[in-house]
């Protein structure tokens, strides 16, 4: 009995020793010279593997950063300027200053503004519903509310509000990776410049129909009346395809357009209450 | 020694047997009264949207061209009524999307003079093949089986290809629908002349009409009439859905299989619907453009289901009104058959060239069953008439693995819905497959541009 154990131990040990020698030479022969900096850069990245940089994951991005001559067009939205500067220092290159971004939903079609005309009972997927027909309301541009963006967000920053049936984006969690932007079949999510105290002003509508049709489908639709365009002192507002758009780079957050908007389709968030002498009151929906 | 193969009279693989519910098969076609106003969508066909040639305030006669074809794969649209064009505006049509339509307020019923409105059957074909194709193009004839592909495109066979058999689709395999059935019974002779016209246009000697055996009266009637038409044969086929699908019907009747990604013309066949043959007859012999079609209005709760000859652009509500009014328990209104049709947004949508039926479902019939996990029974694989693996394609689409879905031939799916119908787990496979198919089609288009 004991001899069996001894024979087993000796034979297995021999096998292990021989394998170790073979593996040692194989490892020498097939050794891949990898830049050690790749590991360092990868360690500096946030390891979110979100794909926001356009690469498959943080490792691929690290390889690209090490191989790149300049950092033009390379940016980690999760880490932002801070991480990029750190990596630039490690690699002896210069990183551009990038502005942090945040995602906003360009639709405010709550059931109150946008009555439901049909009932969809198919698969819970915006993409599939979008392929089938214009959706449960008469607006062919608005949010379908099936939560493709919720599923796409790896940071848990989006959830559907049960009362408005619209996704709500949590600014503190959003890293602007752009996964939700790609997931939305109606292109309703825009990455905008992140302002101090998460202040935001934007046109929460994507309806490109003429005003009369848009307003019939949704009371909160932009009807391209160009009132906001006239009141803006900074030339931040443009109107294209029957739809106003505020350029976040030019906008100084003066809130004049919000007060002027005839359909209340321009929303403001995280501002202090207005002074009482201003008669028009702002509407705050979904937060 | 000659080997005789047993000629099967249905396609070999897949298919399902949904309950037929042909409630209206004995109800004769009745013309629907002309509504007070019509909305004629400018895109009722596959291909480029037609361009309106009338403006607000114009007076148009019945049969007058109001929107002209925009390119080769496109189709003319004619006014189905006489009256004043009140506006050109967007509507939500039967497809569920917003598009432009020409609104006409009806005034009397004054037809364009060149249209022969007599009931005489003209059997002598005087036009030359090119003239026939031109006439089909002018008259805005599209495939009336539901796909609405412009017919003149199918008739203009490329030079390197040759058609030797015309297949006429009188299968009507969708449950509930009886519009083609009634048309074959009531306009049998006209349909056969229409087929003869198509044969002349394509220069072929042989035409095969496929009719499912649940319409024995239509088979007998056409067989009797076909004795006078050389080259046209009538075939009674075993009932099975989706026999009326182009590729399945070709396989059934000729034994030829259309290869993946190819068209029927690649196996020397061209398929037209019986209703299209009738429309071709009217266009060529009577000079009448496609301005009306037979629509079956049916449903178990509907007081008086029937088959109606409808002017294109009449609102669906007027059809339901004629059939006894909307029952209170209606849950879903489907345009087309219950298998491949599309639920309507509202009853205000206009009847279009591709609308073969309006089926009203009770709320209890129209709810989806709760879906559970796939139980791996492979019933969908057995049911798929295209030899695909629906469960796999659905999963690939769900997981966004579109390259793999392309390799698995998702683009061959004919969207017949047999997989979803047969699934004991209630899985909406077709919903996912459609998404995969459209995404892969888009990928292929983008690749071709590059």
Contacts between the chains, C-beta under 8 A, distances in Angstrom:
chain1	res1	chain2	res2	distance
A	117	B	345	6.6
A	117	B	346	6.7
A	118	B	343	7.8
A	118	B	345	5.4
A	118	B	346	7.6
A	121	B	367	6.8
A	121	B	368	5.3
A	122	B	368	7.6
A	122	B	428	6.4
A	122	B	431	5.4
A	123	B	428	5.1
A	123	B	431	4.5
A	123	B	432	6.7
A	125	B	431	7.9
A	125	B	435	7.4
A	127	B	435	5.7
A	128	B	431	5.2
A	128	B	432	7.1
A	128	B	434	7.3
A	128	B	435	5.0
A	131	B	434	6.2
A	131	B	435	5.8
A	131	B	438	5.7
A	132	B	96	6.4
A	132	B	342	7.9
A	132	B	434	8.0
A	133	B	95	7.4
A	133	B	96	2.7
A	133	B	97	6.4
A	133	B	342	7.6
A	133	B	345	6.8
A	134	B	92	6.5
A	134	B	96	6.0
A	134	B	97	5.7
A	134	B	98	6.2
A	134	B	345	7.5
A	138	B	92	7.0
A	140	B	97	6.9
A	140	B	98	5.1
A	209	B	90	7.3
A	209	B	98	7.6
A	213	B	90	6.2
